Amino acid sequence: MSDAPPLLRLEGVTKDFGGAVKTRVLHGIDLELKAGEFVALVGRSGSGKSTLLNIIGLLDRPTGGDLWIRGERVNGLGDRELTWLRGRTLGFVFQFHHLIMALSALENVMMPLVTRDGWVRASMRAEAHAALVEVGLGDKADESPRRISGGQQQRVAIARALVGRPPLLLADEPIGNLDSTTADEVFTLMRRANAERGIAFLMVTHDRELAARCDRIVELVDGRVASPASRPASATDAPGSQP
């Protein structure tokens, strides 16, 4: 087990924006994420967090450096190959749930499966319903997202991210738009998925108290990793515990 490559590895990753005059946003990022880790990515606005998450999520390409997922170097892959890899390796949760209001909760959760496979399988409804049950919304499967609360909408978004059983879930301020009680419930739900499924999480957050409940904190300062040090999770970080 110890000889297994990290789930995610970045070496010297840089990112430039602009035409003739370029601005460097990421400066030689080195980062590793092991299977089953729950890591907080913190930093001030403009530090490069979203840019880094987009590169890790295969939504953007680095200007320089190397990116490995499950031991495979992905830099040279074409768009079709990246799409295939993204659909089978990564789940996404954002601050705003980005649900499709014209679809039911169940149909929203099914979308990654349909997009990944290119067609609808009979088993997809059962898989999507099981994901909704996992987040406590099995009874809301046929509801429109308009008819459920903001916290429930984010739970649907988490079910959508989990339904394909990805080994890595990327969360960009996933509870930043929720009240404190609902935010704690959603975070606990993610920690439970991390513990029970072994899914690795990389979560962008501005909340230092929330970050302290993660396994490890990685801080970006002006596009550079400032503090990649690990810390053990305490007993109070266990799923279902109170802060």
C-alpha positions in Angstrom: 0.0 0.0 0.0 2.8 2.4 0.9 4.4 1.8 -2.5 1.3 3.0 -4.4 1.8 6.2 -6.3 -0.1 9.3 -4.9 -3.5 9.8 -6.3 -2.6 13.2 -7.5 0.9 14.7 -8.0 2.0 18.1 -9.4 5.6 19.0 -10.1 6.6 22.6 -10.9 3.2 23.5 -12.3 3.0 27.1 -13.6 0.2 29.0 -15.2 0.4 32.2 -17.2 -2.4 34.4 -18.5 -2.3 37.1 -21.2 -1.0 37.6 -24.7 2.2 39.5 -25.5 2.4 40.6 -21.9 1.9 37.6 -19.6 1.0 37.4 -16.0 2.2 34.4 -14.0 -0.5 33.2 -11.6 1.0 29.9 -10.4 4.7 29.6 -9.7 6.1 26.1 -9.6 3.5 24.3 -7.6 4.5 21.0 -6.0 1.7 19.0 -4.4 0.8 15.5 -3.6 -2.6 14.1 -2.5 -2.9 10.5 -1.3 -5.9 8.3 -1.8 -8.4 8.9 1.0 -7.0 12.3 2.2 -9.2 15.2 3.0 -7.1 18.4 2.3 -8.0 22.0 2.6 -6.7 24.5 0.1 -6.6 28.0 1.6 -5.3 31.4 0.6 -6.4 35.0 0.1 -8.5 36.1 -2.9 -6.2 36.2 -5.9 -3.7 33.7 -4.5 -4.4 31.2 -7.4 -6.7 28.7 -5.6 -9.3 28.5 -8.4 -6.7 28.5 -11.1 -5.0 25.5 -9.4 -8.3 23.7 -8.9 -9.2 24.2 -12.6 -5.9 22.6 -13.6 -6.3 19.7 -11.2 -9.9 19.3 -12.5 -8.6 19.0 -16.1 -10.6 22.1 -17.0 -7.5 24.1 -17.9 -4.0 23.2 -18.9 -0.8 24.3 -17.1 1.7 26.5 -18.9 4.5 24.4 -17.5 5.3 21.6 -15.1 3.7 18.1 -14.8 0.5 16.7 -13.5 -0.1 13.0 -12.7 -3.4 11.4 -11.8 -3.2 7.8 -10.5 0.3 7.6 -11.7 -0.5 8.7 -15.3 1.0 11.9 -16.7 -1.8 13.8 -18.2 0.0 16.8 -19.8 0.1 15.2 -23.2 -3.5 14.0 -23.4 -5.9 15.4 -25.9 -9.2 16.9 -25.1 -11.1 13.7 -25.7 -8.8 11.7 -23.4 -9.0 14.4 -20.7 -12.8 14.4 -20.9 -12.8 10.6 -20.5 -10.4 10.8 -17.6 -12.3 13.6 -15.9 -15.6 11.7 -16.1 -14.1 8.6 -14.4 -11.8 10.1 -11.9 -13.1 13.4 -10.7 -16.2 14.8 -9.0 -17.0 18.5 -8.5 -18.9 20.5 -5.9 -19.1 24.3 -6.1 -20.2 27.1 -3.8 -23.3 27.5 -6.0 -24.9 24.1 -6.7 -25.4 24.7 -10.5 -28.4 22.3 -10.6 -30.6 22.3 -13.7 -33.9 23.6 -12.5 -35.9 22.0 -15.3 -34.8 18.6 -14.1 -35.7 16.7 -10.9 -33.2 16.0 -8.2 -32.8 12.5 -9.5 -32.3 13.6 -13.0 -29.6 16.1 -11.9 -27.7 13.4 -10.1 -27.9 11.1 -13.2 -26.2 13.8 -15.4 -22.6 12.8 -14.8 -23.4 9.2 -15.6 -25.2 10.1 -18.8 -22.4 12.5 -19.8 -19.7 9.9 -19.0 -21.3 7.0 -20.9 -23.0 9.0 -23.7 -26.4 7.2 -23.3 -28.9 6.4 -20.6 -28.7 3.0 -18.9 -31.6 1.5 -17.0 -29.4 1.2 -13.9 -28.6 4.9 -13.8 -31.8 5.8 -12.0 -31.0 3.2 -9.3 -27.5 4.5 -8.9 -28.7 8.1 -8.7 -31.4 7.2 -6.2 -28.8 5.4 -4.0 -26.6 8.5 -4.1 -29.6 10.7 -2.9 -30.3 8.2 -0.1 -26.7 8.5 0.9 -27.1 12.2 1.4 -30.4 11.9 3.1 -32.6 12.9 0.2 -34.1 9.7 -1.0 -37.6 11.1 -0.5 -36.8 14.2 -2.7 -35.8 12.3 -5.8 -38.8 13.6 -7.9 -38.7 17.1 -6.5 -37.6 20.1 -8.6 -34.5 21.9 -7.1 -36.7 25.0 -6.8 -38.9 23.2 -4.2 -36.1 22.3 -1.8 -33.9 24.3 0.6 -30.4 25.7 -0.2 -28.8 23.1 2.0 -30.8 20.3 0.3 -29.8 21.7 -3.1 -26.1 21.4 -2.1 -26.7 17.8 -0.9 -28.1 17.0 -4.3 -24.9 18.6 -5.8 -22.8 16.3 -3.5 -24.8 13.3 -4.6 -24.2 14.3 -8.2 -20.5 14.4 -7.5 -20.5 11.1 -5.7 -22.7 9.1 -8.1 -19.9 8.0 -10.4 -17.8 6.9 -7.4 -14.7 9.0 -8.4 -11.5 8.6 -6.3 -11.1 12.4 -6.1 -13.6 15.1 -5.3 -12.8 18.7 -5.8 -14.9 21.2 -3.8 -14.7 24.9 -4.4 -16.1 26.8 -1.3 -18.8 24.1 -1.0 -20.4 25.6 2.1 -19.6 29.2 1.6 -23.2 30.1 0.7 -24.8 28.2 3.6 -25.7 29.2 7.2 -23.5 27.8 9.9 -25.8 24.9 10.9 -26.4 23.7 7.4 -22.7 24.2 6.5 -21.7 21.9 9.4 -24.2 19.3 8.2 -22.8 19.4 4.6 -19.2 19.3 5.8 -20.0 16.3 8.0 -21.6 14.6 5.0 -18.5 15.1 2.9 -16.3 13.8 5.8 -18.5 10.7 6.0 -18.2 10.0 2.3 -14.4 10.5 2.7 -14.3 8.0 5.6 -16.7 5.4 4.3 -15.9 5.4 0.6 -12.2 6.4 0.8 -12.7 9.3 -1.6 -10.0 11.9 -1.5 -11.2 15.5 -1.1 -9.4 18.7 -2.1 -11.5 21.5 -0.7 -11.0 25.2 -1.3 -12.1 27.3 1.7 -11.6 30.7 3.2 -12.8 29.4 6.6 -9.7 28.6 8.8 -11.7 26.8 11.5 -13.2 24.5 8.8 -9.8 24.0 7.3 -8.5 22.9 10.7 -11.0 20.0 10.7 -9.3 18.6 7.6 -6.4 16.1 7.5 -4.0 18.7 6.1 -3.9 22.3 5.0 -2.2 23.6 1.9 -1.9 27.3 1.8 -1.3 29.4 -1.4 0.4 32.8 -1.2 0.8 34.7 -4.4 0.6 31.5 -6.5 3.1 29.6 -4.4 2.6 26.8 -1.8 3.4 28.3 1.5 2.5 25.6 4.0 2.0 22.0 2.8 2.5 20.5 6.2 0.3 17.6 7.4 -1.5 17.4 10.7 -3.4 14.4 12.1 -7.2 14.7 12.3 -8.5 14.8 15.8 -11.2 12.7 17.2 -13.6 15.6 16.9 -13.1 15.6 13.1 -14.8 12.2 12.8 -18.0 12.1 10.7 -21.0 13.0 12.7 -19.1 14.8 15.4 -19.8 18.3 16.5 -17.3 21.2 16.1 
